[in-house]
């Protein structure tokens, strides 16, 4: 928890796993007033207790998921708590990890209709030491930032690869804290 509170900010709320969730399903928490001025972050708390495997490797990974947005909303927490609960449900049911470069399709577009998937990336809006943490049991935990992306961006990743997508992100420098941001020029 200290790892999150030292960057995204103070935890201001958390949600219990939904009814009927798999045993060990983590909470989702909201963090504000951190190093990203005017932003709020949502993260899983406890996903790292469940080792997940990735199809491209022969090992298990310990993860916590992160989603960030501008905190300009007048009331409520927005859609990210539900989005993280959905992704966690998928991970817990499959036992599979999502790592940098992976794309997670959403069951419905985010409000506004253009963001239909999530890109798993490094939390580059924070310092490099935030990308992973070693917890008390000695496990290395990767922090996976889930960034909303469009259908066209998803297709680009599948056709050109995640490195080309990240290169486009660097060149165009979109506001990744804006879930209604314009699509990249690909």
N, C-alpha and C positions, 0 to 999 in steps of 0.2 A: 504494500500500500504506500509506503514511503516513496518508492520509486515513482509512482504516479503523482503523488502530491508534490514532489519536488519539481515537476515539469508542468503537467496540465493543470495543476492547482489543487485546491482544497476540495475534498469529496463533500458534496452538498446533498446527495441522496443516492439511494440504491434500491433496486427492485429485486425481489425474490424470484427464483425461477418460476415459470408458469406451472400451473397445476398439470400433473401428469408427466412432467419432465423426467428424463432419465436421471437415476440416482447419480449425484456428483455434479449435476449441471451447475455452473457458476452463476453468481449474481452479475448484474450489469449496474455500474455506478456512473454518476455524473460528477465531473470535476470542473471547477471554474476558478477564475482569478489566478491563473498560472502564468507561465512565461510567454504565452501567446496572448497578447493584449486583446481583449474583446472576444475571446473564443471560449467555447465550452467543449469539453471532451467527454466521451462515453467510453468506458472500457469494461472488459470482463474482469471479474475478481474471483480467481480460483480455477480458471480453465487450466492453468499450468499444472494442477494436481493430476490431470488426466493426460498420460502420454498418448500422442497421436502420431500415426505414421504417414509418410508422404509417398505417393506412388513412384516418384522418380528416385527414391533413395531406399536404402535398406535399414533405416534407423527410425527411432522415435524422436519426436520433438515435443517440447513443452512451450506453450504459447499463451499469450494474452492478446486479445484483440482490442483495437483502438479505432474510434471514429471521431472526427473533429468537425466543428462548424463554427461560423460566426455566431456570437451569442446575442444577436439583435432581436430575438423573439420576445414579444411583449408578455406572453404567458405560456406555461407548459414547457415541455422538454423536447417537443418535436418528434420526429420519426426514428431517430437513431436507437433509442432503447429497444423498440420493436425489431429493427433491422438486426441489431446484435443478437437479440434473443433468437431470431430466425437462423442466423448463421451458426450460432452455438448449437442449436438443435440439430442442424445438418452435420456438424462436426461430431457431436456426441453420438448420433445415430450411425454414422459411417466409420468413426474412428480415424478418419483421415485429417491430416494437417493441411492448412493452406499456408503457402510460403510466398515470398517475393516473386512476382510475376504471374501468380495464379489469378484467375477471374472467377468470381462467384455470381452466377445469375440470380437475380431477385425474382420472387414469385409475381411481383407487380412493380411497375415503375414507381420511383419515389415521387412525392407530390411535385407537380410541374410536368411530369411525364417524359422527360428526356433521359434521366439516369436510370438505366435498367439492370446494371450489374455493379459489382464492387471489385476494384483492383487491389490486390494485396501487395503492399509496398513497405518500404522502410519509413519510419516516422521522421522524415527529413526536415520537418519544421522545428525539430528539437535537436539537441546536441547528439553526437555519435554515441556517447555513453548511455543514452536512453534506449538505444536499439535493442539491448538485451540486459538481463540482470541475472545474477546467480542468487538463488533463494536459499533459505536455511538448510534444506536437505541436500544442497550441493548441485541441484539441477540448474542448467542454463536455460533461461526463459527468453524466447524471442518476442518482441513487441511487434505485432503485425498491424500496420495502418490500413484500414479499409477505406478506399477512396471511391466515391460514386463515379461511374463512367457511363457513356452512351453506347448504343448499339454499334455505331461506327467505330468508336474507340475500341470496343471489344473485338470487332472484326479485324482491326488493324493489329491488335496484339496477337491474335491467332495467326494472321498472315505474315507479319514482319517480326514478331517476337517482342518480349517485354523490354529488352534493352532499347529497341528502336522507339518504343512508346515512352520510356523514361527519358530518352534523348529529346523527344518532342516536348515533353513536359519542361525540361530544362530550357530549351530554346524559346518556348512560348510563355513560360512562367504564369500559368493561370492561377487564380485564387482557389486553391484546393479546399479552403474552408467554406466555400460557397457551393452547396449542393445544387444550385440552379445556375452554375457557371456556364458560359458558352462552351460548346464543343470545340475541341482542338481542331486546328486546320491541318488535316492529314491528307 
